[in-house]
Amino acid sequence: MNYAILLPLATFAFVTSITPGPNNLMLMASGANFGFKRTIPHMLGVALGFVFMAFLMGLGLAELFEKWPWLHSVLSVVSVVYLVWLAWKIANSAPPKPGEAAGTPMTFLQAAAFQWVNPKAWAMALTAVTIYAPGDTALAMLIVASAFGAVNLPSVSVWVLLGQGMQRILTNNARLRAFNWTMAVLLVLSLYPVLL
């Protein structure tokens, strides 16, 4: 592997990890609804789930899509349905009424599994292994995945902190509901590239 590409790889990993997308929008909503500490498993699931996915894609999973293009269509449909369902859950989340159980943030395993139906994660992983890991060696894939691992967790933490900071503004049910509906609409709008 040409180590001169490490800086461009790290830059690509940072830009794609910090910009809005399904993961970051859901993490911001979780930060606003549950706080930073309760969102940590969700953050770790995003970061480590993506690293694992990128590594596996580099080892040959992407070739399945070349061999069977219809798999891409199936993944797109599953992604859209799942993201719309998540948007609905976010839109309808609100503080519990007295006597009701509090909601729960996404778990580590749920967040890690979500990477497999997240269109932005697929695009990031495919681009990274195609451009930054020529030669298809396991070491090259490990370097690409590690670069994302080093950059992704701090990047997604920013979104959780932003959401948690919004708790000061979201002090009543009407504002929280408006915020959650806004996050849900933005999550659905993030499907725009998939729907094209």
N, C-alpha and C positions, 0 to 999 in steps of 0.2 A: 504494500500500500504506500502511496505517495503521501508522506507526512506533511507536505506543504498544504494539503487541503484541510488540515485540522482547523485553522482559523475560519475559512469559509464554512466548514461543516458546523462549527460552534455558532457562527453567526446565523446560519440557516436554522439550526435547532432553537436558538433564542427567539428569532423573529416568529417562527411558526408556533412556538410554545407560549409566547406572551400575548399574541394577537387573539381577538375574540373568536370563539368557536364553541361548539357544544360543551366541551369539558369546562372551559373557563366561565361560561355563562351559568352552568349548573353549580360550579364551585362558588361563584359570587352569590348566587341565591342561597346556597347552603351556609355560607358565612353570615349572611344577613339573618337567616332563620335560626341557625343553630350555634353560631359563633365559631371561632378558630379551632379551639380544642376538639370539639365534637366533629369537626370536618377533617381532622388529620387522617383518619383511615381512608376517606374519600380521596384526599390529595395523594396519599401513598399508592392507592389503587390506580389512579391515573398515571402517575409517574412510572411505577414499576410495571404496570400492565402494558404501557406503551413500549417500554424498553424490551420486554419479552416479545411483544408482537413484532417490533422492527427487526429483532434478531432472527425470529423464525421466518419472517418474510424474506430476509436476505439469504437465508439458507435454502430457499427454493419454493416457499409457499406462493410467491408471486407468479411462479411458472404455471401454477394451476389455473390462474386467470388467463394466461396466454393459451393454454391448452383447451380450456373450456370457458370461452367468453361468457356463456350464459350464467356462470357463477357470479359474475359482476352484477348482472341484472337482479339476481336473487338477493345478493347482499344489499343492493340499493333499496329494494322494496322493504326488506327487513329493517334496514336502517331508518327509512322514512317512518314506518309504522311505529318503531320503538321510540324514536325521537318525538313524534307527535304525542305518544302516550306519556313520555316523561314531561313534555311541555304541559300537558293537561294536569299532571300531578303537581307540578310547580305552581301553575296558575291557581289551583284549588288548595294549596297549602296555606294555613293560617295558624295563628296561635291557638292552642286548644282552649275550649270553653271550660269553665270551672267544672271539675269532676271528670273531664275527659283525659285520656292518655296523650302525652306529648308525641309529636311526630318524631321520626328518626331520620338522620341523614343517611346517605348512601354508604354502604359498607365497603371495606377494602376489596372484597371479591366482586361485588356488584360493579364497582368502578373499574376494576381490572377487566372484567368481562365486557363492559361497555365499550372498551377500545375496539373490540372486534366488529361492532356495528356503527362506529363513529366514522362518518365519511371523511372528516378532516384528518383523523388519525391515519386512515388508509392512505390518503393522498400524501401526507407527510412521510410515512414510512416508505412508500413506493418511490417517492422522489429521492429520499435520502439514500436508500440502498442502490438506486440506479445511478445517481450522479456521484456520490461520495464513496462508494465501495466497489470500484472496478476490480475485476479479477475474481469476484465472488468467493473469496476465501473466508473461512470462519473467523480469522483474526480481523479482517476488514469489517465484517458484520458486527463483531464484538466492539470494535472501535466506534462505529457509527452508533450502536445502541448505547454505549457508555457515554458518548458525547450528549446524547439526549437525556440520559439519566442524570448527568451533572447539571444540565441547564433547566430541565423541565420542572423539577420540584420547586426551586426558588421562583420560577416564573408563575406557576399556578398558585403559589402561596400569596402572591401579590393580589390575585383576584379574590381569594378568601378574605384577606385583610381589608380589601375594598368593601366587600359585602359586610364584614363585621363592623367596619366604620360607619356603614349606613344604618346600623341599628339605632344610632342616636336620632336619625331622621324618621325612622320607621317605628315611631312610638305609639301609633294607634292602628287599629285594624284596617281602616280605610287606606292609609298610606302603605301598609304592608301588603294588602291585597293588590293595590295598584302596582307596586314594585314587582310582586310575583307574576302578575299578568304581563307586565312589560318584559320580564325575563322569559316568560313562556313564548311570547310573540317573537322575541329576538331569537330564541332557540329554533322556532319553526322557520324563521327567515334565514337562519344559517344553513338550511337545507337547499337554498337557491342553487348552488353549484350541482347538487345531486339531481335536482329536478330538471336541469338542462340536459 
